[in-house]
Amino acid sequence: MSEKARKDYTKGPSCLKGIGLTRSFGIGDKKMFAVDHVDFDFHEGEFVSIVGESGSGKTTLSKMLLGLLNPTEGEILFQNKPRDISSHAKKREYWKSMQAIFQDPFASYNVFHKIDSVLLDCINMRGGQNLSKQEKFDMMTEACSFVNLKFAELTNKYPFELSGGQMQRLMIARIFLLKPKILLADEPTSMVDACSRATILDMLLQLRDEVGMTIIFITHDIGLAYYISDTVYIMEHGKFVEYGKADEVILNPKAAYTKRLISDVPKIHEEWDLSTVELTSEL
């Protein structure tokens, strides 16, 4: 994505905001902050990347955003109102607007549910229970076509009969049917090959443009973040050490941690600098 192609979404409506969001584990001297008083503001239609190494707090933050983990401190605002997921019914209503694609496609499906059931559940969740069988078939066909799959070849199959790349594309077809306001994509390309990775990223961009959803992209790959994002947040030890427009953060980094992440990206025509790599004596 070139600099000219990026749009400033920060002047648009806020859809998800965090104020002093914190999650700690343990007590007393053993207390550890996985997410340490972070502030953020994600806007409608914005493609946001949260970048950090393993252990930086990305996964804990994503679980709090999804409502799978309660904050220790702080507050999450959804569409400028305090998020209320205090009951199962309210949580299900929130999940109509907030969906996720996870890293491991093999763990994202119920092994006893066929692909037809996976897609029908999405249609029913959006209130399509009373649609005709043909209308539902057409919707599932359209969703599969969006991700370059043929529903006629998938019907009556189980997800585990597909390749990893096909399963990830099926997850995007599911999002196409649900059309949530916010999609959290947690390392969705880390377990697929390079060709499938580019395809999935382009599908996410197309989905954002067609549906107008906000996409929160969790990744350790700062190169992918630069390619796909409008805004980038850099996370280290549970804190955001730097954030801003993708071009500003990646091309003119201020934080030492951001500079190290960028220097760690291998460049084909340059000698690799391994001086920043921490080596351990254990193999």
N, C-alpha and C positions, 0 to 999 in steps of 0.2 A: 504494500500500500504506500503510495507516494505521499509526500507532505501535502501536495495540493489536494489529494483525494480525501484527506482527513477533515472531518467536520467537527466544529466545536459544539458538543452537546451540553456543556456545563451551564449554558444559559437557559436550557430547557427545564421542564419540571423534574423535581427530585422523585425517585421511585424507591430508593432504599438508602437509609442514612444511619450511620453509627456514631454514637456520642460516648466517648470514654469506654468503649467496649473492652471487656476484660474477662479472661478465663484463667483461673489458677487451679492448681492441683496440689493436694497435700496441705499440711498445717504447720504453723510455727516456723522453725528453722528449715524445715523440709519443703516449705511452700515454693512452688515453681510456677512462673507465669508463662503459659503457652501463648496467650494473646494479652498484651500489656497496654491497656488504655489507648486503644486506637480510635481515630476519628476518620470517617470517610463519607462521601456523598456521591452516590451513583445516580445517573440521570436517565430518563426515558430515551431508548434508542442507542445508548452509549455502549461501546465495546470496551470493557475494562479488563486489564490483565493485572493479576496479583502475582508477583514474581519473587521467588525465594528458594533457597536450598532446602533439602530435607531437614525437618526440625525447626524451620523458621516460624511455624505457627499457621501456615496456609490451611491445612486440613482442619485444624480446630476452628479457625475462623469460618470456614465453609460450613461446618456442622452447625455453628451458631446461626449463620444466615439462613440455613434450611430449617431451623427449628428442631434439630436433632440433639442439640446440646444447649443447656441454659447458660447464659452469661453469669459470671460471679458478680460483676459490676457493670454499670453502663446501661445503655438503652439502644434499641433498634427502632427506627421509625420507618414504617411502610406507607408510602404515598402521603408523607408528611403527618402521619398519625402514629402514636405509639402502637407497635405491633402487639396484637392480642392473640396468643395461641394457647390460652389457658385451659381450653377443653379440646377433646378429640375432634368435635365438630368444627371448632374454629381453626384447628390445625389443618384439617382437610380442606377447608375453604381457602386458607392461605396457600396450600399446595396447588390449588387451581391456578394461582398466579405465579408460583415459584416452583420451578422444576429443575432437575439436574441430569447431567450425563456424567458418568463416573469413569475412572481410569480403566477398570477391568471389565470388559464387555461380558466375559464369561460368568461374572458374579452379579450381573445386573438383571438377570432374568430368573423367573421361577421355572425350574427344569420340567415341571409337570404341565406348563401352559404352552399351548401351541401359538404360533405367530398370529393366527387369526384372533385368538383370545386376547393377546397383548394389545393389538390395535383396536379391537372392539371395546376393551376397557377404557381406552382413551376417548373414543367416541361417546361412550356412556357417561364418562366423567364430565364431558362438556355439554351434557344434557341432550344427547342424541338417541336416547333409549327408544323413542317412538318413531324413529325414521324407518323407512322400509328397508328390506333386505338389500334391494338393489342400490338404494342411496348409500347404505353403509359400505357396500362393495365398491361403489364408485369412489367414496372418500378414501378407503384403504388403498385402492389402486392409485389414486392421485398422490397420496402420501409416499408410497413406495417409488412411484415414478420420479418424485422430487429428488430422491436420493439415488437415482439410477438403479433401482431394483424393480423386478417385475413381480407383482403380487400373485399373479397366476402361477408362478414358479415357486412361491413360498407357502401358499395355502396348504394347511394340514401338516406343515413341517414344524419341528421344534427349533428354537433358536440355536441350540448346540450343534445343529446340523449345518450351520453357516460358518464361514470364516470369521476371524476376529474383525476384519474390516467391514464385512457385511453386517455383523451384529452392531457395530458402532453406527453404521448408516441407518440400521433399523431403529436405533435409539433416536436418531435425528428425525426419522419419519414419525416416530411417536410424538416428538415435540411439535412437528408440523401439524399434527392433529389436535394436540392440546392447546397450542398457541398461548403459552403463558406470557405474563408481562415480563418476567425475569427468568433467564436460564443461567444456571451455574454449571459450568463445564470444568470438571476437576481432572486435569491431565488427560483429556479424552483421546489424545493421539499417541500416548507414550508406549502403547502395546501393539501398534500397527506399523507397517512398513512405510518408507518415505513417500511412496506414491499414494497410498491410502491416506497418509497424514495430510498431504496437500489437498486432496479431494475433500476430506472432512472439514478442514479449515475454510475452504471456499464455500462449502455448503452452509457452514455456520454464518458466514458473512452474508450469503444470499438469504438465509432465513431471517437474519436481523433486518435486512433491507425490505423483505416482503411483508414481514409481520410487524416490524417496528419494536421488537422486544429489546430489552437490555440484556447483554451477555456479560457475565463475570467469568473470566477465563483464568483458572488456577494453573500455574505452570512453573517449572524450574528453568525453562528455556527462554532466556531473554531475547534471543533472536526471533523466535516465534512471536513473542509478545510485541516486538517492534513491528513485525510484518502485519499483524492482525488488529492491533489495538488503536483506539483513539486516546485512551488514558492508561497510564501505567503506574501501579503502586509497587514499590520495592520493599519487601518485608525481611527483617533480620531480627532474630531472637524475640519474636512476638511484637515487634514495633514496625511501623512504617517509617523507614529512614529517608525516603524520598518519594515524591509522587508529582504527577503533572502530565502534560501532553506527551505522547509517545516520542515525538521528535526531540522535545526538550530534554527528557530524561535520558534517552539512549544516546543522542548525539552530543549532549552537553551535560554529562552527569556531574553532580555535586558531591554526593556521598561516596566515601571510600569503598563501601561495600558494593555500590552500583558499578564503580569503575572496575572492581575485581571481577564481578560477574561478566562484564563485557570483555575483559582481558582473557577470561577463561574460555571464550568461544573460539574454537580452532579455526584458523584461516588456512585454506588450502595452499596458497602461494607464499606463505610465510613460515618460518621456523617456529614450531610450537614452544611457547614459554610455559614451562612446568614449575616455575619458581613459586607460584601461588598455591600449588597443590600440597595439601597436608598429607605427609606420608606417615604411616604407623608401622610399628614393628611386627604387628600381628597380621598374618596372611589368612 
